Amino acid sequence: MEMEPRTDDREGKRRTLSYSQVFDLSHPLTPGKFNHPGTHIEVPNSLLRDGFDLADLPVEKLVSPALLLDMGHPPPGYTITCKQVIAAAREAGGVQEEDMVFLRTGWDRAYGREEYLKSPGVDVCSIKWLSTQGMSLLGIDSAGVENPSSTEHECHLALFTHGIPLIENLARLDQIGSPRRFTAVVAPIAIHGLEAIPARVLALL
């Protein structure tokens, strides 16, 4: 399927979006059941008073090239290290300016079970390194990015101070296959004053 070229008003460039497959990377919400709270996006306003909310989330961050990084199968409570993230990024071809970055841990298979809350987090050094590479959004298929023992929201702050939204509880990143580039579409509702909301996340390959 090939979409008509569209103009990027910021740069005056025309880009063509071509893809043959669409994959849903979101967990469906089921009323009355554990959802935590489903696949959702968080924006800087959740921790920073002057950070943008969902209504002011820049739309260019919602349709973007994305890079899948395979983090293996970390055990419960594990903290993914900066060294591992850098190695995975190199294997996938490197993070480019304005890339979304999706971390695959395989923990989406435990979604909805008690053990899911013990899913791995990410070293704050990894977040800072990805930010320096130009990452525009971070997503992960686990319950969150914070070290399970953290109480200071270090990873969230490292993202939000750079204006980088976060998606937690992604699903089925294995559909994308090997670490690779693709186009991601994130679809949250724009609501003034709200800092987090469930979102549909699609991969176009």
Secondary structure in CASP SS format (residue, H / E / C, confidence):
PFRMAT SS
TARGET T0000
AUTHOR 0000-0000-0000
METHOD secondary structure of the structure
MODEL  1
M C 1.00
E E 1.00
M C 1.00
E C 1.00
P C 1.00
R E 1.00
T E 1.00
D E 1.00
D C 1.00
R C 1.00
E C 1.00
G C 1.00
K E 1.00
R E 1.00
R E 1.00
T C 1.00
L C 1.00
S E 1.00
Y C 1.00
S C 1.00
Q C 1.00
V E 1.00
F E 1.00
D E 1.00
L C 1.00
S E 1.00
H C 1.00
P C 1.00
L C 1.00
T C 1.00
P C 1.00
G C 1.00
K C 1.00
F C 1.00
N C 1.00
H C 1.00
P C 1.00
G C 1.00
T C 1.00
H E 1.00
I E 1.00
E E 1.00
V C 1.00
P H 1.00
N H 1.00
S H 1.00
L C 1.00
L C 1.00
R C 1.00
D C 1.00
G C 1.00
F C 1.00
D C 1.00
L H 1.00
A H 1.00
D H 1.00
L C 1.00
P C 1.00
V H 1.00
E H 1.00
K H 1.00
L C 1.00
V E 1.00
S E 1.00
P E 1.00
A E 1.00
L E 1.00
L E 1.00
L E 1.00
D E 1.00
M C 1.00
G C 1.00
H C 1.00
P C 1.00
P C 1.00
P C 1.00
G C 1.00
Y C 1.00
T E 1.00
I E 1.00
T C 1.00
C H 1.00
K H 1.00
Q H 1.00
V H 1.00
I H 1.00
A H 1.00
A H 1.00
A H 1.00
R H 1.00
E H 1.00
A C 1.00
G C 1.00
G C 1.00
V C 1.00
Q C 1.00
E C 1.00
E C 1.00
D C 1.00
M E 1.00
V E 1.00
F E 1.00
L E 1.00
R E 1.00
T C 1.00
G C 1.00
W H 1.00
D H 1.00
R H 1.00
A H 1.00
Y C 1.00
G C 1.00
R C 1.00
E H 1.00
E H 1.00
Y H 1.00
L H 1.00
K H 1.00
S C 1.00
P C 1.00
G E 1.00
V E 1.00
D C 1.00
V H 1.00
C H 1.00
S H 1.00
I H 1.00
K H 1.00
W H 1.00
L H 1.00
S H 1.00
T H 1.00
Q C 1.00
G C 1.00
M C 1.00
S C 1.00
L E 1.00
L E 1.00
G E 1.00
I E 1.00
D C 1.00
S C 1.00
A C 1.00
G C 1.00
V C 1.00
E C 1.00
N C 1.00
P C 1.00
S C 1.00
S C 1.00
T C 1.00
E C 1.00
H C 1.00
E H 1.00
C H 1.00
H H 1.00
L H 1.00
A H 1.00
L H 1.00
F H 1.00
T C 1.00
H C 1.00
G C 1.00
I C 1.00
P C 1.00
L E 1.00
I E 1.00
E E 1.00
N C 1.00
L E 1.00
A C 1.00
R C 1.00
L H 1.00
D H 1.00
Q H 1.00
I H 1.00
G C 1.00
S C 1.00
P C 1.00
R C 1.00
R E 1.00
F E 1.00
T E 1.00
A E 1.00
V E 1.00
V E 1.00
A E 1.00
P C 1.00
I C 1.00
A C 1.00
I C 1.00
H C 1.00
G C 1.00
L C 1.00
E C 1.00
A E 1.00
I E 1.00
P E 1.00
A C 1.00
R E 1.00
V E 1.00
L E 1.00
A E 1.00
L E 1.00
L C 1.00
END
